[in-house]
Amino acid sequence: MDLHSGLPYWIVRNSLLDYFHPLEDDLSTDIVIVGSGITGALMAHELCRAGIECCVIDKRSIATGSSAASTALLQYEIDVPLCRMAKIISEENAATAYHACLQSISDIKKVLKETDVDAGFEQLSSVFYASCSADNKLLEQEYEIRQKHELPVNLLKKQEIRKRYKVKVPGNALVNETSAQMDAYRAATGLLTYHMKENGLKVFTHTNIKKCTETSDGCIMITDKGNKIKCGYVIVATGFEAGQFLPKKIMDLTSTYALISHPVAPEYLWPEHCLIWETADPYLYIRTTDGNRIIVGGEDEKFSDPEHRDSLLRKKIRILERKIRKLFPDIPFKTEMAWCGTFSSTKDGLPFIGNWPGKERIFFDLGYGGNGITFSMIGAQIICHKLQDIKDERSHVFGYDRIEKYW
Ligand SMILES: Cc1cc2nc3c(=O)[nH]c(=O)nc-3n(C[C@H](O)[C@H](O)[C@H](O)COP(=O)(O)OP(=O)(O)OC[C@H]3O[C@@H](n4cnc5c(N)ncnc54)[C@H](O)[C@@H]3O)c2cc1C
């Protein structure tokens, strides 16, 4: 599957990592992580830190799947508002999911700091505005339930938002100061190269896993070149291409669009460079970069055919440009480059982390949804705990047991 097309900014900004190391022989090892994106990289980090030997296998160059296309806003706020999620999975579990996301932003920051990986991580505030005045009611409910569960949140009137952030929002907004942004490509490549150097982590690229079978004492995988990999455990971190490893469909694939502006003179950018998104579905989202560019994304469509997705790119660019100009009429916005990607969502807005029922040796770390990266951090911790027999209170909220209940 083409996970993205057009020109994702991060690959141009950082240049591609020239690392080519396909698996040429059979391999026998303890743990194999399939996927070298941000999920696989965080997973490898957690395992290396815990002193657990593992290796990473990817069919592409390192981190050139969805992670290279990601706009990488890091928020504790999940696509499904807490007040709605509470009705789907219980209020207690929904609050646990929200708190886990909040914690994961600090954890990502910590991981990057302890490995000295400069991935442009920046802590920022976030503005979640009502796309129409009718949605003000939703924000009030959301504010109340978030306050009840001691999540960081403020409810500001439209006029206050306009004054404070110089953005012409159509409704009130929820604001928090605990969000962040980064460069997911730089984070993934940085973490993997760090552990290759420091811990002898082996990363095999351009090696496609064609088949994965669980046996009584481990797993056997077959690569596209016919090599056999015998291992104790497999961790599937293949993002939106995980379908081939799953017994059943668990997510809907969608197409999403993003663009980046020319650099903008700093005086034109809004105060605090906060992240901005809205209640509409699909939603528009906006962030800045350390080079004073503006990234705008959204316009999701409920199909995943890459050719159809790409054919809409021009039209989607025009729509996104129109929307940003409406919010910031004074910014001289000019698109530098644009790209589109595949994306996925689940019915309750949560990722799938853990074992498929009955498959004890294959873990799935699938951070589906708009918070994919924060979910990747949570998934890496839960799976690492499971491998060490450490109880993790979050595992039942994100686990596969809910498949029977909601699907
Ligand atoms: C345009 C866009 C904007 C986004 N914005 C945000 C955002 O603002 N915030 C956020 O949190 N998330 C965002 N996301 C989602 C986020 O990018 C993803 O959740 C995240 O990148 C997934 O990382 P991953 O490592 O799981 O998947 P990937 O980066 O796709 O990595 C999976 C890897 O698995 C490899 N693989 C797959 N199948 C096989 C196989 N059979 N054998 C070997 N290797 C295999 C692939 O080659 C790939 O490199 C966005 C996504 C897109 C496309």
The ligand as an SDF file (V2000), in Angstrom:
LIG
                    3D

 53 58  0  0  0  0  0  0  0  0999 V2000
   -0.9240   13.1530    7.1550 C   0  0  0  0  0  0  0  0  0  0  0  0
   -0.9160   12.5200    8.5110 C   0  0  0  0  0  0  0  0  0  0  0  0
   -1.0030   13.3200    9.6400 C   0  0  0  0  0  0  0  0  0  0  0  0
   -0.9620   12.7590   10.9050 C   0  0  0  0  0  0  0  0  0  0  0  0
   -0.9840   13.5780   11.9950 N   0  0  0  0  0  0  0  0  0  0  0  0
   -0.8480   13.0700   13.2290 C   0  0  0  0  0  0  0  0  0  0  0  0
   -0.7490   13.9280   14.3500 C   0  0  0  0  0  0  0  0  0  0  0  0
   -0.8120   15.1460   14.2160 O   0  0  0  0  0  0  0  0  0  0  0  0
   -0.5550   13.3690   15.5700 N   0  0  0  0  0  0  0  0  0  0  0  0
   -0.4650   12.0110   15.7390 C   0  0  0  0  0  0  0  0  0  0  0  0
   -0.2880   11.5620   16.8870 O   0  0  0  0  0  0  0  0  0  0  0  0
   -0.5810   11.1730   14.6890 N   0  0  0  0  0  0  0  0  0  0  0  0
   -0.7480   11.6740   13.4490 C   0  0  0  0  0  0  0  0  0  0  0  0
   -0.8310   10.8410   12.3730 N   0  0  0  0  0  0  0  0  0  0  0  0
   -0.7810    9.4070   12.6210 C   0  0  0  0  0  0  0  0  0  0  0  0
    0.6370    8.9700   12.8970 C   0  0  0  0  0  0  0  0  0  0  0  0
    1.4750    9.4980   11.9080 O   0  0  0  0  0  0  0  0  0  0  0  0
    0.6990    7.4720   12.9010 C   0  0  0  0  0  0  0  0  0  0  0  0
   -0.1150    6.9860   13.9400 O   0  0  0  0  0  0  0  0  0  0  0  0
    2.1150    6.9790   13.1300 C   0  0  0  0  0  0  0  0  0  0  0  0
    3.0270    7.5550   12.2530 O   0  0  0  0  0  0  0  0  0  0  0  0
    2.1200    5.4920   12.9590 C   0  0  0  0  0  0  0  0  0  0  0  0
    3.4140    5.0710   13.1810 O   0  0  0  0  0  0  0  0  0  0  0  0
    3.7610    3.5590   12.9690 P   0  0  0  0  0  0  0  0  0  0  0  0
    5.1820    3.3930   13.3110 O   0  0  0  0  0  0  0  0  0  0  0  0
    2.7680    2.7220   13.7080 O   0  0  0  0  0  0  0  0  0  0  0  0
    3.4810    3.3070   11.4230 O   0  0  0  0  0  0  0  0  0  0  0  0
    4.4850    3.6030   10.1720 P   0  0  0  0  0  0  0  0  0  0  0  0
    5.2550    4.8460   10.3380 O   0  0  0  0  0  0  0  0  0  0  0  0
    3.6830    3.4420    8.9320 O   0  0  0  0  0  0  0  0  0  0  0  0
    5.4940    2.4050   10.3150 O   0  0  0  0  0  0  0  0  0  0  0  0
    5.1130    1.0710   10.0550 C   0  0  0  0  0  0  0  0  0  0  0  0
    6.2420    0.4040    9.3270 C   0  0  0  0  0  0  0  0  0  0  0  0
    5.9150   -0.9790    9.1570 O   0  0  0  0  0  0  0  0  0  0  0  0
    6.5010   -1.4020    7.9470 C   0  0  0  0  0  0  0  0  0  0  0  0
    5.7930   -2.6000    7.4810 N   0  0  0  0  0  0  0  0  0  0  0  0
    4.4790   -2.7330    7.1870 C   0  0  0  0  0  0  0  0  0  0  0  0
    4.2040   -3.9970    6.7890 N   0  0  0  0  0  0  0  0  0  0  0  0
    5.3780   -4.6670    6.8430 C   0  0  0  0  0  0  0  0  0  0  0  0
    5.7570   -6.0130    6.5250 C   0  0  0  0  0  0  0  0  0  0  0  0
    4.8840   -6.9110    6.0850 N   0  0  0  0  0  0  0  0  0  0  0  0
    7.0660   -6.3550    6.6580 N   0  0  0  0  0  0  0  0  0  0  0  0
    7.9900   -5.4540    7.0920 C   0  0  0  0  0  0  0  0  0  0  0  0
    7.6770   -4.1750    7.3960 N   0  0  0  0  0  0  0  0  0  0  0  0
    6.4020   -3.7890    7.2740 C   0  0  0  0  0  0  0  0  0  0  0  0
    6.2770   -0.2330    7.0010 C   0  0  0  0  0  0  0  0  0  0  0  0
    7.1880   -0.2600    5.9270 O   0  0  0  0  0  0  0  0  0  0  0  0
    6.4590    0.9710    7.9240 C   0  0  0  0  0  0  0  0  0  0  0  0
    7.7390    1.5510    7.8270 O   0  0  0  0  0  0  0  0  0  0  0  0
   -0.8660   11.3510   11.0690 C   0  0  0  0  0  0  0  0  0  0  0  0
   -0.7910   10.5380    9.9440 C   0  0  0  0  0  0  0  0  0  0  0  0
   -0.8070   11.0960    8.6710 C   0  0  0  0  0  0  0  0  0  0  0  0
   -0.6850   10.2070    7.4790 C   0  0  0  0  0  0  0  0  0  0  0  0
  1  2  1  0
  2  3  1  0
  2 52  2  0
  3  4  2  0
  4  5  1  0
  4 50  1  0
  5  6  2  0
  6  7  1  0
  6 13  1  0
  7  8  2  0
  7  9  1  0
  9 10  1  0
 10 11  2  0
 10 12  1  0
 12 13  2  0
 13 14  1  0
 14 15  1  0
 14 50  1  0
 15 16  1  0
 16 17  1  0
 16 18  1  0
 18 19  1  0
 18 20  1  0
 20 21  1  0
 20 22  1  0
 22 23  1  0
 23 24  1  0
 24 25  2  0
 24 26  1  0
 24 27  1  0
 27 28  1  0
 28 29  2  0
 28 30  1  0
 28 31  1  0
 31 32  1  0
 32 33  1  0
 33 34  1  0
 33 48  1  0
 34 35  1  0
 35 36  1  0
 35 46  1  0
 36 37  1  0
 36 45  1  0
 37 38  2  0
 38 39  1  0
 39 40  1  0
 39 45  2  0
 40 41  1  0
 40 42  2  0
 42 43  1  0
 43 44  2  0
 44 45  1  0
 46 47  1  0
 46 48  1  0
 48 49  1  0
 50 51  2  0
 51 52  1  0
 52 53  1  0
M  END
$$$$
